[in-house]
């Protein structure tokens, strides 16, 4: 489906034959792009010429990413339904298609399954998702009374109470009253209440970026259309949209930037109930906390204090109608894909316009993917039964141990760190928890989430609201208990890998352990450049600009000396400046926004090349595989979205910027000062060298 077979076949060819760059002594590595054939024109690594004399091939010395990936990318054409292609999305689509087949079989088999079984839940959920007549009849269903209460609020006190009751029941948050229960950053063995910040809709980065005006205008047209669909007259919708935009711009001006949200120095702000009342002088805090069922806690964490102050200043009677309009739209936006065909189409059209997509998925595909989203753990249990290799897990575990050992070697060589600090860092490596595949015990949410079929009065919206209630109850049940750090919050079918600073753990779900990231038939170098680079990247997050502020137990605890922090900040700023010189589609990379991920990428490459040593063939395999794994195609609109919001640099830059700062890359390929990939030694960056 949609170029999937072609792309996978390419894996088998390209992983082994793409790089073939020139070594310093002109010896060729692995035969190059045309492996197995004689060169009749330019030597490998040089630009060939067509009949018109124009260059026909990118030089690896100038753009390693394009050199390695051009054959693959030439065969990847974004369809009208696509904004982005990469291997993560490719593998996710393959996994999803396998789950689609399960949905199809259950929907067509005519059988009745035991209540609470995964088969029953999937079968009945798909019926709720795909029965558009039922969805249209349900409309906003059980949410309508909440919307009415918000819109009928006579004053700020009634408005805040309406938001609190909505949050208590379903977890929705728009302006105030939302919260989350997560590990306490200061004591990761305990849970704490984090007061949620406001929903900033399209986001601060779009609102404040002059280059994004076209997209902001599109978004507010969507706001107007949603309010019209809700039932407002054209005049009412226009006035409400204008007031929503005014509030949003005011809120965004006082909201943290994306990269700041990851900094516990900024976001870990402890308040007592009395102090919370002083922060929100226009809210009856004790009454709100009582409604939310979180009253009586020793501490409440406010992540964005300046935004909280701004919200408090807006909670005045003259803003009442604008606030009600704002919360109404947030609720419509949050629920659109679970309600009527018209609401679902509006949000789908908006997403498509924002990302440069010109054609929606077919309804059947949308319904199947939404069914999977609704029951992630049920599909997870099915996935691991059919798609998990104990042998691959063992091989990856061995690689993780090798990478952890190498990081210890690297850390011991850091002369800018004191002996005591080095030992603390090594302790963090030694105690790092490793999760691979899937949980030994499935989360409580798996059984808590039950599906009511249409025949018993259920609907897509009502079942989705049950899932929201399950999340809320599961969270509330944790308050006052100790954190079980063996629990998983990532499903095994997830194509990704993660580091959690609060648990000091790396997580590799089962689905990431496949080609092109890992292949038991690949060379050692290729696997180190593939899954090895991903592993080293996640481990490096333990020491990135945010992760470095947590100790080996996952507690927010600055364990560096002032002099070390100053040096770390100096090196970090050099990374910020280095990446800020790169651009995609005419727009500069935000070096501050992407700092954490860039530190992790640079550290990963240092670790992998240190393990390989001076073996040029293994290094070539590693560089090539890493580059191949980050191949991507994007629409211009989607690239704009990513540059505005993503904490990762664009994939092409993740490759070229990292390699240009890697000394081993120069040694293997004899990069010269006149080459496009060249960066002077004194300008090469990284924390862990």
Secondary structure, 3 states (H helix, E strand, C coil): CCCHHHHHHHHHHHHHHCCCCECCCCCECCCCCCCCCCCCCCCCCCCCECCCCCECCCCCCCCHHHHHHHHHHHCCCCCCCCCEEEHHHHHHHHHHHHHHHHHHHHHHCCCCCCCCCHHHHHHHHHHHHHCHHHHHHHCCHHHHHHHHHHHCCCCHHHHHHHHHHHHHHHCCCCCCCCEEEEEECCEEEEEEEEECCCCCCCCHHHHCCHHHHHHHHHHHHHHHHHHHHHCCCHHHHHHHHHHHHHHHHHHHHCCCCHHHHHCHHHHCEEECHHHHHHHCCCCCHHHHHHHHCCCCCCCEEECCHHHHHHHHHHCCHHHHHHHHHHHHHHHHHHHHHHCCHHHHHHHHHHHHHHHCCCCCCCHHHHHHHHHHHHCHHHHHHHHHHHCCCHHHHHHHHHHHHHHHHHHHHHHHCCCCCCHHHHHHHHHHHHCCEEEEECCCCCCCHHHHCCCCCHHHCCCHHHHHHHHHHHHHHHHHHHCCCCCCCCCCCCCCCCCCEEEECCCCEEEEEHHHCCCCCCCCCCCHHHHHHHHHHHHHHHHHHHHCCCHHHECCCCCECCCCCHHHHHHHHHHHHHHHHHHHCCEECCEECCCCCCHHHHHHHHHHHHHHHHHHCCCHHHHHHHHHHHHHHCCEEECHHHHHHHHHHCCCCCHHHHHHHHHHCCHHHHHHHCCCCCCCCCCCHHHCCCCCC
